[in-house]
Amino acid sequence: METRLLAIRAGVLSKNDELAATLRERFDANGVLALNFVSSPGTGKTAWLEATLRALVQRGQRVAALVGDLETDNDARRLARSGAAVRQILTHGNCHLEAEWVRNHISAAGWNIAELDYFFIENVGNLVCPASYDLGEQLRVVLLASTEGEDKPLKYPVIFNSADVAIITKWISPPL
């Protein structure tokens, strides 16, 4: 009996990848920098984004953010305090965002991509599931809190290898 290995992942994610490519083309055509922020829960992702959005708004930059969460809009309300346009995506238990959801929420919010300079996505707090889903971003940013332990990149290589930028948060100095 011959053993065969089927490439199922490609088929499952092909629709998502096509939509993500279309979104990326829209962002590129309109000169919008789209960033997808991923991390474990508690790394400071929302705090970092809130400060960044506030600074960009104060400089007159046109920014919007989508926030992924399983069941609450807590992070979206925090980010909205920055003065940026913010919209929530509730995943109802799904551990990642998908390109179709991003596209649909941009449309539902009535955002005109051509009127933005920056588009931020705060992904669901998870280092596993978001690694497989392209959302059309130009940059994937992974945050790592030093308090999580130095082995996170070894434990979750896919997300760290697929990231364009890594930010270390909550830095604590090692004992002397």
Residue, then its C-alpha position, 0 to 999 in steps of 0.5 A: m500500500e502506497t502512502r500519500l501526503l496531501a497538501i491540505r493547508a494550501g487548499v484551506l488557506s487559498k481563499n484567504d491568501e487571495l483576499a489578502a493579496t487583494l487587500r495588500e494591492r489596495f493598501d499599496a495602490n493607495g499609499v497606506l501602510a498596513l501593519n498586523f500586530v500579533s503577540s501573546p496576551g499581556t505583552g503590552k500590544t494594546a498599550w503600545l498601539e494606543a500610544t502609537l495611534r495617539a502620537l500619529v493622530q496628534r501629528g495629523q496622520r490619518v489612521a484607523a485600527l481593527v481590533g480582534d478579540l474573542e468576546t469583548d470590545n475592551d481593547a477597541r474602546r482603549l484604542a478609540r481614546s487615541g482619537a483614531a478610527v477604531r472598529q472591533i472584530l469579535t471572533h467568538g472563540n476563533c483564535h485568529l483573524e482572517a482576510e475576509w473579516v478584515r475586508n468586511h469590517i473595513s467596508a462596514a466601517g465605511w472607511n475609504i482606504a485612500e483617505l488613510d496613511y496607516f492601517f493597524i490590525e491588533n490581532v487576537g492574543n495568540l502566537v499560534c493561529p495568527a501565524s497561518y493567516d495573511l491579512g493583507e498587511q505589508l508588515r507583520v509585527v510580533l511583540l514579545a514581553s521579556t517577562e514571558g521568557e526568552d524561549k518564546p521564539l523557540k517555542y513559536p518559530v512560525i510567528f517569529n519567522s514570519a514577522d517582519v519586525a519584532i518589538i520587545t516590551k516590558w523589558i526587565s534587566p537580568p540580575l547582576 
